[in-house]
Amino acid sequence: MVPNLDLIILTFLHGCFIACVLLVVISAISLALVLALSLALFSISIIDLHGVVFSSVSRLILPLKENLKLGLALLVVTIMYYAIGVVLASKPLFDRMDSEFKSKVRHVLNHFEDLFDA
């Protein structure tokens, strides 16, 4: 028999365990580097593609943006036109309501004067 065979086998198993742990760590680091490289290349390609697409699409979007601004201005002018018409048309209504309120206030004040004079 080989003396201290159990210690030799234990040392061999310990070495295999350390080798497996190191292999897993190295694999994880390699995977992280590959993922980082892929992400960097993907980001660069997206940025370049964005530059190409934006330059061609910007020719379409800028006139559309200006047309939307002009449309919004025309909408505001149209709303103001009709709002001014409504305000001018409702002015006699407000004048009538104001005169009715004043007459009611005069009636109440006359009633209080009659109560305090009596």
Secondary structure, 3 states (H helix, E strand, C coil): CCCCHHHHHHHHHHHHHHHHHHHHHHHHHHHHHHHHHHHHHHHHHHHHHHHHHHHHHHHHHHHHHHHHHHHHHHHHHHHHHHHHHHHHHHHHHHHHHHHHHHHHHHHHHHHHHHHHHC
